[in-house]
């Protein structure tokens, strides 16, 4: 059996936005075409299942931002999204997905983490992630972008390199900065210069951070922001997250 792992956060949000209309003549007059949105959602999933030849679909949704485990490490994580109103159709679409599809959600985890855990665990080697989020390229599996309709097979080595890239450049949309002043060119240069010794890349990373006036503790916090949880990184009984450590690098390449 092949499994379609759907980024429910992105799909529900994008459809909620697409089918919400504001009356330009009446302030506060907003409508949501839920019937059409649900129909399009089903069509998208059906088409993806046919094209990717998957037999089983699972939706994943994030916890409340306030309970996100990353906030305990970097308080500003996704704070840039606070105060922004969600489209009125978002919760109805989430409710529809919950009642119509198999859905997974945990009180402290993001959808990204839940997908990462199951893509490298119970569904390892037999799944396709359905999302436009580039962060999934840090996961060694197949990632399908439904907007571009492109599927990418990400290798273990490729996933690790993209993880290091993310650690360096950060992610402004998620509210973590990476190494300030070290952009994409610096990231690619460091990865290229250490291509034959990737197992020891933490030392060059620390050196780059220090060059930009940041210490190793700061760098570690950025790595933990960039790391999507994988199999073994979360204890479902104790609800504890296993924080990423530089010593894990050799198992990632």
C-alpha positions as CSV (number, residue, x, y, z in Angstrom):
1,X,0.0,0.0,0.0
2,X,1.2,3.5,-0.9
3,X,0.2,6.5,1.3
4,X,-0.5,10.1,0.5
5,X,0.5,12.3,3.5
6,X,-1.4,15.6,3.1
7,X,-0.3,18.9,4.6
8,X,-3.8,19.8,5.9
9,X,-2.7,23.2,7.2
10,X,-1.7,24.4,3.7
11,X,-4.5,22.8,1.7
12,X,-7.3,23.9,4.1
13,X,-5.9,27.5,4.3
14,X,-5.3,27.9,0.6
15,X,-8.9,26.7,-0.3
16,X,-10.4,28.8,2.5
17,X,-8.7,31.9,1.0
18,X,-9.7,30.9,-2.5
19,X,-13.4,30.6,-1.8
20,X,-13.8,33.5,0.6
21,X,-15.2,36.7,-0.9
22,X,-15.5,40.2,0.5
23,X,-18.3,42.6,-0.5
24,X,-16.4,45.8,-1.6
25,X,-19.5,47.9,-0.9
26,X,-20.4,46.5,2.6
27,X,-17.8,46.5,5.3
28,X,-17.5,43.2,7.1
29,X,-19.7,41.4,4.6
30,X,-17.6,38.2,3.9
31,X,-18.9,34.9,2.5
32,X,-17.4,31.5,2.1
33,X,-18.5,29.0,-0.5
34,X,-18.0,25.9,1.6
35,X,-19.8,23.5,-0.8
36,X,-17.5,24.4,-3.7
37,X,-14.4,24.4,-1.5
38,X,-15.1,20.9,-0.3
39,X,-15.8,19.7,-3.8
40,X,-12.5,21.1,-5.0
41,X,-10.6,19.6,-2.1
42,X,-12.0,16.2,-2.9
43,X,-11.1,16.6,-6.5
44,X,-7.5,17.5,-5.7
45,X,-7.1,14.5,-3.4
46,X,-8.7,12.2,-5.9
47,X,-6.5,13.4,-8.8
48,X,-3.3,13.2,-6.7
49,X,-4.2,9.7,-5.6
50,X,-4.7,8.6,-9.2
51,X,-1.6,10.3,-10.5
52,X,0.7,9.2,-7.7
53,X,-1.0,5.8,-7.4
54,X,-1.6,6.0,-3.7
55,X,-4.2,3.8,-1.9
56,X,-4.5,5.6,1.5
57,X,-4.8,9.3,2.4
58,X,-4.0,10.9,5.7
59,X,-4.4,14.6,6.6
60,X,-2.2,16.3,9.2
61,X,-3.0,19.4,11.1
62,X,-0.8,21.5,13.5
63,X,-1.4,22.3,17.1
64,X,-2.2,25.7,18.4
65,X,0.8,28.0,17.9
66,X,0.9,28.8,21.6
67,X,1.5,25.2,22.5
68,X,4.1,24.5,19.7
69,X,7.2,22.9,21.2
70,X,9.5,25.1,19.2
71,X,8.2,28.2,21.1
72,X,10.0,26.8,24.2
73,X,13.3,27.2,22.3
74,X,12.8,30.3,20.2
75,X,10.0,32.4,21.6
76,X,9.6,34.3,18.4
77,X,8.9,31.2,16.3
78,X,5.9,32.1,14.0
79,X,5.2,35.1,16.2
80,X,5.0,37.1,12.9
81,X,1.7,35.4,12.2
82,X,0.1,36.4,15.5
83,X,-2.8,38.9,15.2
84,X,-3.6,37.8,11.6
85,X,-7.2,36.8,11.1
86,X,-7.8,33.3,9.7
87,X,-10.2,33.1,6.7
88,X,-13.7,32.3,7.8
89,X,-13.7,29.1,5.9
90,X,-10.6,27.6,7.6
91,X,-12.2,25.9,10.6
92,X,-15.2,24.5,8.6
93,X,-12.8,23.0,6.1
94,X,-10.7,21.5,8.9
95,X,-13.8,20.1,10.4
96,X,-14.8,18.6,7.0
97,X,-11.4,16.9,6.6
98,X,-11.6,15.5,10.1
99,X,-15.0,13.9,9.4
100,X,-14.3,12.8,5.9
101,X,-10.6,11.6,6.0
102,X,-8.2,10.0,8.4
103,X,-6.6,12.9,10.3
104,X,-3.7,13.2,12.7
105,X,-3.0,16.0,15.2
106,X,-1.0,16.3,18.5
107,X,-1.2,19.0,21.1
108,X,2.4,20.3,20.8
109,X,3.4,19.3,17.2
110,X,3.1,20.9,13.8
111,X,1.8,19.1,10.8
112,X,5.3,19.1,9.4
113,X,6.6,17.1,12.4
114,X,3.7,14.6,12.3
115,X,4.3,14.1,8.6
116,X,8.1,13.8,9.1
117,X,7.6,11.2,11.9
118,X,5.3,9.0,9.8
119,X,7.1,9.5,6.5
120,X,10.3,8.1,8.1
121,X,8.5,5.6,10.4
122,X,5.3,3.7,9.8
123,X,5.0,4.7,6.2
124,X,8.7,4.8,5.3
125,X,9.5,3.9,1.7
126,X,5.9,3.9,0.7
127,X,4.6,7.4,0.9
128,X,4.3,10.7,-0.9
129,X,4.1,14.0,0.9
130,X,1.5,16.4,-0.6
131,X,2.5,20.0,0.0
132,X,4.1,23.1,-1.5
133,X,6.2,23.7,1.7
134,X,9.9,23.5,0.8
135,X,10.7,22.5,4.4
136,X,9.7,18.9,3.5
137,X,12.8,18.7,1.3
138,X,14.7,18.0,4.6
139,X,12.8,14.6,4.7
140,X,14.2,11.7,2.7
141,X,11.1,10.7,0.8
142,X,9.0,11.7,-2.2
143,X,7.5,15.2,-2.1
144,X,4.7,16.2,-4.4
145,X,4.1,19.9,-5.1
146,X,0.4,20.0,-6.2
147,X,0.7,23.6,-7.6
148,X,3.6,22.8,-9.9
149,X,2.5,19.2,-10.2
150,X,6.1,18.1,-9.7
151,X,7.2,15.2,-7.6
152,X,10.7,15.1,-6.2
153,X,12.5,12.1,-4.8
154,X,14.6,13.5,-2.0
155,X,17.6,11.3,-1.0
156,X,19.0,11.0,2.5
157,X,22.0,13.0,1.5
158,X,20.0,15.6,-0.3
159,X,17.7,16.0,2.7
160,X,20.7,16.6,5.0
161,X,22.2,19.2,2.7
162,X,18.9,21.1,2.5
163,X,18.6,20.9,6.3
164,X,22.1,22.5,6.6
165,X,21.0,25.1,4.0
166,X,17.9,26.0,6.1
167,X,20.0,26.2,9.3
168,X,22.2,28.9,7.7
169,X,19.6,31.0,5.8
170,X,16.7,30.5,8.3
171,X,13.1,30.9,7.4
172,X,11.5,34.4,7.7
173,X,8.0,33.0,7.2
174,X,8.5,30.8,10.3
175,X,10.2,33.5,12.3
176,X,13.7,32.1,12.8
177,X,16.7,33.9,11.3
178,X,19.4,31.3,10.7
179,X,22.8,32.9,10.7
180,X,22.3,36.7,10.2
181,X,24.3,38.0,7.2
182,X,24.9,34.5,5.8
183,X,22.6,34.1,2.8
184,X,22.0,31.4,0.1
185,X,25.4,31.9,-1.5
186,X,27.3,31.4,1.8
187,X,25.2,28.4,2.5
188,X,25.9,26.7,-0.8
189,X,29.6,27.6,-0.5
190,X,29.9,26.0,2.9
191,X,28.1,22.9,1.8
192,X,30.2,22.6,-1.3
193,X,33.5,23.2,0.5
194,X,32.7,20.4,2.9
195,X,31.1,18.0,0.5
196,X,33.6,15.3,1.2
197,X,33.5,15.7,5.0
198,X,29.8,16.4,5.7
199,X,30.0,14.3,8.8
200,X,32.2,17.0,10.4
201,X,30.2,20.0,9.0
202,X,29.2,21.2,12.5
203,X,32.6,22.8,13.2
204,X,32.6,24.9,10.0
205,X,29.0,25.9,10.8
206,X,30.0,27.1,14.2
207,X,32.9,29.0,12.7
208,X,30.6,30.7,10.2
209,X,28.2,31.6,13.1
210,X,31.0,33.0,15.2
211,X,32.2,35.0,12.2
212,X,28.7,36.6,12.2
213,X,28.9,37.3,15.9
214,X,26.7,34.3,17.0
215,X,27.7,31.6,19.4
216,X,27.2,27.8,19.2
217,X,24.2,27.9,21.5
218,X,22.4,30.2,19.1
219,X,23.4,28.0,16.1
220,X,22.0,25.0,17.9
221,X,18.6,26.8,18.5
222,X,18.4,27.5,14.7
223,X,19.2,23.8,13.9
224,X,16.4,22.7,16.2
225,X,14.0,25.1,14.4
226,X,15.0,23.8,11.0
227,X,14.8,20.1,11.9
228,X,11.5,18.5,11.1
229,X,10.9,15.6,13.6
230,X,11.4,12.1,12.3
231,X,10.9,8.6,13.6
232,X,12.1,8.3,17.2
233,X,12.1,12.1,17.8
234,X,8.8,12.1,19.7
235,X,7.5,10.0,22.6
236,X,3.8,9.6,22.2
237,X,3.4,8.4,25.8
238,X,5.3,11.1,27.6
239,X,4.7,13.7,24.9
240,X,8.4,14.6,25.0
241,X,10.4,15.8,21.9
242,X,13.9,14.5,21.4
243,X,15.8,17.7,20.6
244,X,18.2,17.6,17.7
245,X,21.9,17.4,18.6
246,X,25.1,17.8,16.4
247,X,26.0,14.2,17.3
248,X,23.0,13.1,15.1
249,X,24.7,14.3,11.9
250,X,26.5,11.1,11.1
251,X,23.2,9.2,11.1
252,X,21.7,11.8,8.7
253,X,24.1,11.3,5.8
